[in-house]
């Protein structure tokens, strides 16, 4: 993951409406291309982070969510949808700006759905959801993880000192109300008052929050991407308008 500040919104993120595109172009006499460069989605920051979210989510669900449950499949599919629709939107942009915007919005909506699943995971198990100003959020962004392995390594490092500063649960307690059991694969394995939790639960809490941070970055990027796409469409029109201008220019040359 790459970026400045909290949201990683610098770099080549396709926010000029061109979608990080590459490919061949056919131009009219005035230099306008009929089919602009497109399909360069692998250069988009939004795609890179969405792909990272997908990879981490697959690992997370295999470890912490029952593989037979609908939740497991829904979370993996939502993460996959985020990646695939960014790619499909980029490819479609050559001939349909409307389709590009539609698919970009679908990608954003899929990640928002995934965000709610991770929040539900934490809430239903009495685990803490990091506050917006939690320093671990910025620490993860600054780490600029580029793979699921790098995220996993960061989680292990954070887990070594996690909870020693009073962030061992909600209000420093062992759980929401001190109870030591929850439904699902991840539950409390804590004796009341000890102030320490099972390592698996700690990893689950950190991992879920880490993905929520990544989702926040991706959604922010996609929102800006949509704004740029809309501005480009308003300024330049779509394929139909380009085709009309291309034909007019050709007629003048002939």
Phi and psi in degrees as GROMACS dihedral restraints (atoms count N, CA, C in turn):
[ dihedral_restraints ]
;  ai    aj    ak    al  type     phi  dphi    fc
    3     4     5     6     1  -128.8    20    10
    4     5     6     7     1   148.4    20    10
    6     7     8     9     1   162.8    20    10
    7     8     9    10     1   170.7    20    10
    9    10    11    12     1  -111.8    20    10
   10    11    12    13     1   149.4    20    10
   12    13    14    15     1    66.2    20    10
   13    14    15    16     1  -142.5    20    10
   15    16    17    18     1   -94.6    20    10
   16    17    18    19     1   -17.1    20    10
   18    19    20    21     1  -117.7    20    10
   19    20    21    22     1    -1.3    20    10
   21    22    23    24     1    60.1    20    10
   22    23    24    25     1    42.9    20    10
   24    25    26    27     1   -99.4    20    10
   25    26    27    28     1    20.8    20    10
   27    28    29    30     1  -100.9    20    10
   28    29    30    31     1   177.0    20    10
   30    31    32    33     1    91.2    20    10
   31    32    33    34     1  -169.2    20    10
   33    34    35    36     1   -87.2    20    10
   34    35    36    37     1    85.7    20    10
   36    37    38    39     1  -109.2    20    10
   37    38    39    40     1    14.1    20    10
   39    40    41    42     1    70.8    20    10
   40    41    42    43     1    22.6    20    10
   42    43    44    45     1   -88.2    20    10
   43    44    45    46     1    13.9    20    10
   45    46    47    48     1  -100.2    20    10
   46    47    48    49     1     9.8    20    10
   48    49    50    51     1    85.4    20    10
   49    50    51    52     1    -1.6    20    10
   51    52    53    54     1   -96.6    20    10
   52    53    54    55     1    -9.9    20    10
   54    55    56    57     1    65.0    20    10
   55    56    57    58     1    28.6    20    10
   57    58    59    60     1    59.6    20    10
   58    59    60    61     1    37.2    20    10
   60    61    62    63     1   -89.2    20    10
   61    62    63    64     1   155.6    20    10
   63    64    65    66     1  -144.2    20    10
   64    65    66    67     1   166.1    20    10
   66    67    68    69     1   138.1    20    10
   67    68    69    70     1  -179.1    20    10
   69    70    71    72     1   -83.8    20    10
   70    71    72    73     1   151.6    20    10
   72    73    74    75     1  -128.7    20    10
   73    74    75    76     1   146.2    20    10
   75    76    77    78     1  -114.6    20    10
   76    77    78    79     1   124.4    20    10
   78    79    80    81     1  -114.3    20    10
   79    80    81    82     1   153.1    20    10
   81    82    83    84     1   -87.6    20    10
   82    83    84    85     1  -173.6    20    10
   84    85    86    87     1   -66.6    20    10
   85    86    87    88     1   -18.8    20    10
   87    88    89    90     1   -98.1    20    10
   88    89    90    91     1     6.6    20    10
   90    91    92    93     1    92.1    20    10
   91    92    93    94     1     1.1    20    10
   93    94    95    96     1   -83.2    20    10
   94    95    96    97     1   135.1    20    10
   96    97    98    99     1   -90.8    20    10
   97    98    99   100     1   138.8    20    10
   99   100   101   102     1   -68.9    20    10
  100   101   102   103     1   -48.4    20    10
  102   103   104   105     1  -116.0    20    10
  103   104   105   106     1   103.4    20    10
  105   106   107   108     1   -68.9    20    10
  106   107   108   109     1   166.5    20    10
  108   109   110   111     1   -56.8    20    10
  109   110   111   112     1   139.5    20    10
  111   112   113   114     1  -157.7    20    10
  112   113   114   115     1   167.7    20    10
  114   115   116   117     1    84.9    20    10
  115   116   117   118     1     9.4    20    10
  117   118   119   120     1   -89.7    20    10
  118   119   120   121     1    43.4    20    10
  120   121   122   123     1   -64.7    20    10
  121   122   123   124     1   -25.9    20    10
  123   124   125   126     1   -66.1    20    10
  124   125   126   127     1   -18.1    20    10
  126   127   128   129     1   -85.2    20    10
  127   128   129   130     1   -12.5    20    10
  129   130   131   132     1   -75.4    20    10
  130   131   132   133     1   133.2    20    10
  132   133   134   135     1   -61.4    20    10
  133   134   135   136     1   -37.9    20    10
  135   136   137   138     1   -61.9    20    10
  136   137   138   139     1   -41.2    20    10
  138   139   140   141     1   -66.3    20    10
  139   140   141   142     1   -44.2    20    10
  141   142   143   144     1   -61.1    20    10
  142   143   144   145     1   -42.9    20    10
  144   145   146   147     1   -74.1    20    10
  145   146   147   148     1   -37.9    20    10
  147   148   149   150     1   -62.4    20    10
  148   149   150   151     1   -38.4    20    10
  150   151   152   153     1   -65.5    20    10
  151   152   153   154     1   -38.7    20    10
  153   154   155   156     1   -63.6    20    10
  154   155   156   157     1   -42.9    20    10
  156   157   158   159     1   -59.6    20    10
  157   158   159   160     1   -42.7    20    10
  159   160   161   162     1   -61.1    20    10
  160   161   162   163     1   -48.4    20    10
  162   163   164   165     1   -62.0    20    10
  163   164   165   166     1   -43.5    20    10
  165   166   167   168     1   -68.5    20    10
  166   167   168   169     1   -38.4    20    10
  168   169   170   171     1   -64.1    20    10
  169   170   171   172     1   -40.0    20    10
  171   172   173   174     1   -58.5    20    10
  172   173   174   175     1   -45.6    20    10
  174   175   176   177     1   -65.5    20    10
  175   176   177   178     1   -44.0    20    10
  177   178   179   180     1   -60.5    20    10
  178   179   180   181     1   -48.0    20    10
  180   181   182   183     1   -66.0    20    10
  181   182   183   184     1   -39.6    20    10
  183   184   185   186     1   -63.4    20    10
  184   185   186   187     1   -29.1    20    10
  186   187   188   189     1   -91.3    20    10
  187   188   189   190     1   -37.6    20    10
  189   190   191   192     1  -115.9    20    10
  190   191   192   193     1   -11.6    20    10
  192   193   194   195     1  -116.6    20    10
  193   194   195   196     1   135.1    20    10
  195   196   197   198     1   -56.9    20    10
  196   197   198   199     1   123.2    20    10
  198   199   200   201     1   -63.9    20    10
  199   200   201   202     1   -19.7    20    10
  201   202   203   204     1   -86.3    20    10
  202   203   204   205     1    -7.0    20    10
  204   205   206   207     1   -85.5    20    10
  205   206   207   208     1   154.1    20    10
  207   208   209   210     1   -66.6    20    10
  208   209   210   211     1   -30.6    20    10
  210   211   212   213     1   -60.4    20    10
  211   212   213   214     1   -40.8    20    10
  213   214   215   216     1   -57.2    20    10
  214   215   216   217     1   -51.5    20    10
  216   217   218   219     1   -66.5    20    10
  217   218   219   220     1   -40.3    20    10
  219   220   221   222     1   -65.0    20    10
  220   221   222   223     1   -41.0    20    10
  222   223   224   225     1   -66.7    20    10
  223   224   225   226     1   -43.6    20    10
  225   226   227   228     1   -64.0    20    10
  226   227   228   229     1   -42.2    20    10
  228   229   230   231     1   -68.9    20    10
  229   230   231   232     1   -36.0    20    10
  231   232   233   234     1   -64.8    20    10
  232   233   234   235     1   -42.0    20    10
  234   235   236   237     1   -65.0    20    10
  235   236   237   238     1   -41.4    20    10
  237   238   239   240     1   -64.5    20    10
  238   239   240   241     1   -40.5    20    10
  240   241   242   243     1   -60.2    20    10
  241   242   243   244     1   -38.0    20    10
  243   244   245   246     1   -59.1    20    10
  244   245   246   247     1   -44.8    20    10
  246   247   248   249     1   -68.3    20    10
  247   248   249   250     1   -51.3    20    10
  249   250   251   252     1   -63.2    20    10
  250   251   252   253     1   -38.2    20    10
  252   253   254   255     1   -73.9    20    10
  253   254   255   256     1   -29.6    20    10
  255   256   257   258     1   -63.6    20    10
  256   257   258   259     1   -45.4    20    10
  258   259   260   261     1   -63.9    20    10
  259   260   261   262     1   -46.7    20    10
  261   262   263   264     1   -64.8    20    10
  262   263   264   265     1   -36.7    20    10
  264   265   266   267     1   -64.4    20    10
  265   266   267   268     1   -39.7    20    10
  267   268   269   270     1   -64.3    20    10
  268   269   270   271     1   -42.9    20    10
  270   271   272   273     1   -66.7    20    10
  271   272   273   274     1   -40.2    20    10
  273   274   275   276     1   -72.2    20    10
  274   275   276   277     1   -16.9    20    10
  276   277   278   279     1   -63.7    20    10
  277   278   279   280     1   -21.6    20    10
  279   280   281   282     1   -62.2    20    10
  280   281   282   283     1   -33.5    20    10
  282   283   284   285     1  -123.5    20    10
  283   284   285   286     1    -4.2    20    10
  285   286   287   288     1  -153.7    20    10
  286   287   288   289     1   100.9    20    10
  288   289   290   291     1   -67.4    20    10
  289   290   291   292     1   -32.8    20    10
  291   292   293   294     1   -62.8    20    10
  292   293   294   295     1   -43.7    20    10
  294   295   296   297     1   -66.2    20    10
  295   296   297   298     1   -37.0    20    10
  297   298   299   300     1   -60.1    20    10
  298   299   300   301     1   -46.9    20    10
  300   301   302   303     1   -65.9    20    10
  301   302   303   304     1   -39.7    20    10
  303   304   305   306     1   -62.1    20    10
  304   305   306   307     1   -47.1    20    10
  306   307   308   309     1   -70.8    20    10
  307   308   309   310     1   -34.4    20    10
  309   310   311   312     1   -63.0    20    10
  310   311   312   313     1   -40.6    20    10
  312   313   314   315     1   -68.0    20    10
  313   314   315   316     1   -35.6    20    10
  315   316   317   318     1   -62.6    20    10
  316   317   318   319     1   -41.6    20    10
  318   319   320   321     1   -60.6    20    10
  319   320   321   322     1   -44.8    20    10
  321   322   323   324     1   -61.9    20    10
  322   323   324   325     1   -43.7    20    10
  324   325   326   327     1   -64.4    20    10
  325   326   327   328     1   -38.2    20    10
  327   328   329   330     1   -63.6    20    10
  328   329   330   331     1   -40.9    20    10
  330   331   332   333     1   -70.2    20    10
  331   332   333   334     1   -32.7    20    10
  333   334   335   336     1   -65.1    20    10
  334   335   336   337     1   -39.4    20    10
  336   337   338   339     1   -62.1    20    10
  337   338   339   340     1   -43.1    20    10
  339   340   341   342     1   -64.5    20    10
  340   341   342   343     1   -37.3    20    10
  342   343   344   345     1   -57.5    20    10
  343   344   345   346     1   -44.9    20    10
  345   346   347   348     1   -64.4    20    10
  346   347   348   349     1   -34.4    20    10
  348   349   350   351     1   -64.8    20    10
  349   350   351   352     1   -42.2    20    10
  351   352   353   354     1   -67.8    20    10
  352   353   354   355     1   -39.6    20    10
  354   355   356   357     1   -63.7    20    10
  355   356   357   358     1   -39.5    20    10
  357   358   359   360     1   -63.6    20    10
  358   359   360   361     1   -40.9    20    10
  360   361   362   363     1   -56.2    20    10
  361   362   363   364     1   -47.2    20    10
  363   364   365   366     1   -67.8    20    10
  364   365   366   367     1   -46.9    20    10
  366   367   368   369     1   -64.1    20    10
  367   368   369   370     1   -44.2    20    10
  369   370   371   372     1   -69.3    20    10
  370   371   372   373     1   -18.1    20    10
  372   373   374   375     1  -107.4    20    10
  373   374   375   376     1     6.9    20    10
  375   376   377   378     1    69.2    20    10
  376   377   378   379     1    26.1    20    10
  378   379   380   381     1   -94.9    20    10
  379   380   381   382     1   158.6    20    10
  381   382   383   384     1   -84.7    20    10
  382   383   384   385     1   135.0    20    10
  384   385   386   387     1   -98.7    20    10
  385   386   387   388     1   122.4    20    10
  387   388   389   390     1   -59.1    20    10
  388   389   390   391     1   141.4    20    10
  390   391   392   393     1   -68.6    20    10
  391   392   393   394     1   161.2    20    10
  393   394   395   396     1   -60.9    20    10
  394   395   396   397     1   -30.2    20    10
  396   397   398   399     1   -98.5    20    10
  397   398   399   400     1    13.3    20    10
  399   400   401   402     1   -63.7    20    10
  400   401   402   403     1   127.3    20    10
  402   403   404   405     1   -61.4    20    10
  403   404   405   406     1   -21.1    20    10
  405   406   407   408     1   -66.2    20    10
  406   407   408   409     1   -27.9    20    10
  408   409   410   411     1   -61.8    20    10
  409   410   411   412     1   -52.5    20    10
  411   412   413   414     1   -66.3    20    10
  412   413   414   415     1   -34.0    20    10
  414   415   416   417     1   -61.6    20    10
  415   416   417   418     1   -40.3    20    10
  417   418   419   420     1   -68.0    20    10
  418   419   420   421     1   -43.3    20    10
  420   421   422   423     1   -60.7    20    10
  421   422   423   424     1   -44.5    20    10
  423   424   425   426     1   -65.1    20    10
  424   425   426   427     1   -25.0    20    10
  426   427   428   429     1   -69.4    20    10
  427   428   429   430     1   -26.9    20    10
  429   430   431   432     1    55.5    20    10
  430   431   432   433     1    52.3    20    10
  432   433   434   435     1   -64.5    20    10
  433   434   435   436     1   136.7    20    10
  435   436   437   438     1  -112.9    20    10
  436   437   438   439     1    -1.5    20    10
  438   439   440   441     1  -150.6    20    10
  439   440   441   442     1   164.2    20    10
  441   442   443   444     1   -63.5    20    10
  442   443   444   445     1   -33.9    20    10
  444   445   446   447     1   -63.4    20    10
  445   446   447   448     1   -39.6    20    10
  447   448   449   450     1   -68.5    20    10
  448   449   450   451     1   -37.9    20    10
  450   451   452   453     1   -64.4    20    10
  451   452   453   454     1   -43.4    20    10
  453   454   455   456     1   -61.3    20    10
  454   455   456   457     1   -39.9    20    10
  456   457   458   459     1   -63.6    20    10
  457   458   459   460     1   -41.2    20    10
  459   460   461   462     1   -63.9    20    10
  460   461   462   463     1   -41.7    20    10
  462   463   464   465     1   -59.9    20    10
  463   464   465   466     1   -44.3    20    10
  465   466   467   468     1   -62.6    20    10
  466   467   468   469     1   -41.4    20    10
  468   469   470   471     1   -64.1    20    10
  469   470   471   472     1   -43.7    20    10
  471   472   473   474     1   -66.2    20    10
  472   473   474   475     1   -36.7    20    10
  474   475   476   477     1   -63.3    20    10
  475   476   477   478     1   -25.1    20    10
  477   478   479   480     1   -61.6    20    10
  478   479   480   481     1   -35.3    20    10
  480   481   482   483     1  -115.3    20    10
  481   482   483   484     1     6.7    20    10
  483   484   485   486     1   -65.6    20    10
  484   485   486   487     1   128.6    20    10
  486   487   488   489     1    92.5    20    10
  487   488   489   490     1    -8.6    20    10
  489   490   491   492     1   -78.1    20    10
  490   491   492   493     1    -8.1    20    10
  492   493   494   495     1  -111.9    20    10
  493   494   495   496     1    21.7    20    10
  495   496   497   498     1    93.4    20    10
  496   497   498   499     1    -1.3    20    10
  498   499   500   501     1   -96.6    20    10
  499   500   501   502     1    42.5    20    10
  501   502   503   504     1   -88.3    20    10
  502   503   504   505     1     6.5    20    10
  504   505   506   507     1   159.3    20    10
  505   506   507   508     1  -172.3    20    10
  507   508   509   510     1   -71.2    20    10
  508   509   510   511     1   123.5    20    10
  510   511   512   513     1    59.7    20    10
  511   512   513   514     1    27.5    20    10
  513   514   515   516     1    75.7    20    10
  514   515   516   517     1     7.8    20    10
  516   517   518   519     1   -91.2    20    10
  517   518   519   520     1   172.9    20    10
  519   520   521   522     1   -77.3    20    10
  520   521   522   523     1   -11.1    20    10
  522   523   524   525     1  -172.5    20    10
  523   524   525   526     1  -171.7    20    10
  525   526   527   528     1   -63.5    20    10
  526   527   528   529     1   -37.1    20    10
  528   529   530   531     1  -139.0    20    10
  529   530   531   532     1    20.0    20    10
  531   532   533   534     1    85.9    20    10
  532   533   534   535     1     0.0    20    10
  534   535   536   537     1   -74.5    20    10
  535   536   537   538     1   153.6    20    10
  537   538   539   540     1  -113.4    20    10
  538   539   540   541     1    23.7    20    10
  540   541   542   543     1  -150.2    20    10
  541   542   543   544     1   142.3    20    10
  543   544   545   546     1  -142.4    20    10
  544   545   546   547     1   154.3    20    10
  546   547   548   549     1   -72.7    20    10
  547   548   549   550     1   156.6    20    10
  549   550   551   552     1   102.4    20    10
  550   551   552   553     1   179.7    20    10
  552   553   554   555     1   -69.3    20    10
  553   554   555   556     1   -31.9    20    10
  555   556   557   558     1  -103.3    20    10
  556   557   558   559     1   126.2    20    10
  558   559   560   561     1  -144.9    20    10
  559   560   561   562     1   174.3    20    10
  561   562   563   564     1   -76.6    20    10
  562   563   564   565     1   136.7    20    10
  564   565   566   567     1  -130.8    20    10
  565   566   567   568     1    58.1    20    10
  567   568   569   570     1  -127.4    20    10
  568   569   570   571     1   140.6    20    10
  570   571   572   573     1   -89.9    20    10
  571   572   573   574     1   133.4    20    10
  573   574   575   576     1   -55.9    20    10
  574   575   576   577     1   131.2    20    10
  576   577   578   579     1    89.1    20    10
  577   578   579   580     1    -8.9    20    10
  579   580   581   582     1   -75.3    20    10
  580   581   582   583     1   -27.6    20    10
  582   583   584   585     1    77.4    20    10
  583   584   585   586     1    11.9    20    10
  585   586   587   588     1  -129.8    20    10
  586   587   588   589     1   146.4    20    10
  588   589   590   591     1  -122.9    20    10
  589   590   591   592     1   160.8    20    10
  591   592   593   594     1   -56.7    20    10
  592   593   594   595     1   139.1    20    10
  594   595   596   597     1   -59.0    20    10
  595   596   597   598     1   -37.6    20    10
  597   598   599   600     1   -62.2    20    10
  598   599   600   601     1   -38.1    20    10
  600   601   602   603     1   -67.6    20    10
  601   602   603   604     1   -39.9    20    10
  603   604   605   606     1   -61.7    20    10
  604   605   606   607     1   -47.5    20    10
  606   607   608   609     1   -60.4    20    10
  607   608   609   610     1   -40.4    20    10
  609   610   611   612     1   -63.3    20    10
  610   611   612   613     1   -44.0    20    10
  612   613   614   615     1   -64.6    20    10
  613   614   615   616     1   -45.7    20    10
  615   616   617   618     1   -65.9    20    10
  616   617   618   619     1   -43.4    20    10
  618   619   620   621     1   -62.7    20    10
  619   620   621   622     1   -46.0    20    10
  621   622   623   624     1   -62.1    20    10
  622   623   624   625     1   -42.7    20    10
  624   625   626   627     1   -66.8    20    10
  625   626   627   628     1   -36.0    20    10
  627   628   629   630     1   -62.0    20    10
  628   629   630   631     1   -42.5    20    10
  630   631   632   633     1   -66.7    20    10
  631   632   633   634     1   -36.2    20    10
  633   634   635   636     1   -61.7    20    10
  634   635   636   637     1   -36.9    20    10
  636   637   638   639     1   -63.6    20    10
  637   638   639   640     1   -46.6    20    10
  639   640   641   642     1   -62.8    20    10
  640   641   642   643     1   -39.9    20    10
  642   643   644   645     1   -62.7    20    10
  643   644   645   646     1   -41.1    20    10
  645   646   647   648     1   -58.9    20    10
  646   647   648   649     1   -40.9    20    10
  648   649   650   651     1   -65.2    20    10
  649   650   651   652     1   -47.2    20    10
  651   652   653   654     1   -62.9    20    10
  652   653   654   655     1   -43.8    20    10
  654   655   656   657     1   -63.7    20    10
  655   656   657   658     1   -40.4    20    10
  657   658   659   660     1   -62.2    20    10
  658   659   660   661     1   -43.4    20    10
  660   661   662   663     1   -63.1    20    10
  661   662   663   664     1   -42.8    20    10
  663   664   665   666     1   -66.7    20    10
  664   665   666   667     1   -34.1    20    10
  666   667   668   669     1   -63.6    20    10
  667   668   669   670     1   -43.8    20    10
  669   670   671   672     1   -66.9    20    10
  670   671   672   673     1   -36.6    20    10
  672   673   674   675     1   -63.1    20    10
  673   674   675   676     1   -43.5    20    10
  675   676   677   678     1   -62.0    20    10
  676   677   678   679     1   -42.5    20    10
  678   679   680   681     1   -60.5    20    10
  679   680   681   682     1   -42.8    20    10
  681   682   683   684     1   -67.4    20    10
  682   683   684   685     1   -39.7    20    10
  684   685   686   687     1   -64.3    20    10
  685   686   687   688     1   -42.1    20    10
  687   688   689   690     1   -64.1    20    10
  688   689   690   691     1   -41.5    20    10
  690   691   692   693     1   -64.7    20    10
  691   692   693   694     1   -40.4    20    10
  693   694   695   696     1   -66.1    20    10
  694   695   696   697     1   -38.4    20    10
  696   697   698   699     1   -66.2    20    10
  697   698   699   700     1   -41.3    20    10
  699   700   701   702     1   -66.3    20    10
  700   701   702   703     1   -36.5    20    10
  702   703   704   705     1   -78.9    20    10
  703   704   705   706     1   -41.8    20    10
  705   706   707   708     1  -110.4    20    10
  706   707   708   709     1   -16.6    20    10
  708   709   710   711     1    79.5    20    10
  709   710   711   712     1  -174.5    20    10
  711   712   713   714     1  -107.3    20    10
  712   713   714   715     1  -159.9    20    10
  714   715   716   717     1   -63.8    20    10
  715   716   717   718     1   -39.0    20    10
  717   718   719   720     1   -61.0    20    10
  718   719   720   721     1   -44.2    20    10
  720   721   722   723     1   -66.1    20    10
  721   722   723   724     1   -40.5    20    10
  723   724   725   726     1   -64.4    20    10
  724   725   726   727     1   -40.6    20    10
  726   727   728   729     1   -62.7    20    10
  727   728   729   730     1   -40.6    20    10
  729   730   731   732     1   -63.0    20    10
  730   731   732   733     1   -46.6    20    10
  732   733   734   735     1   -64.5    20    10
  733   734   735   736     1   -36.3    20    10
  735   736   737   738     1   -64.9    20    10
  736   737   738   739     1   -43.3    20    10
  738   739   740   741     1   -67.0    20    10
  739   740   741   742     1   -40.1    20    10
  741   742   743   744     1   -62.4    20    10
  742   743   744   745     1   -43.2    20    10
  744   745   746   747     1   -64.8    20    10
  745   746   747   748     1   -37.9    20    10
  747   748   749   750     1   -66.7    20    10
  748   749   750   751     1   -39.8    20    10
  750   751   752   753     1   -63.9    20    10
  751   752   753   754     1   -38.8    20    10
  753   754   755   756     1   -65.7    20    10
  754   755   756   757     1   -37.2    20    10
  756   757   758   759     1   -68.7    20    10
  757   758   759   760     1   -36.9    20    10
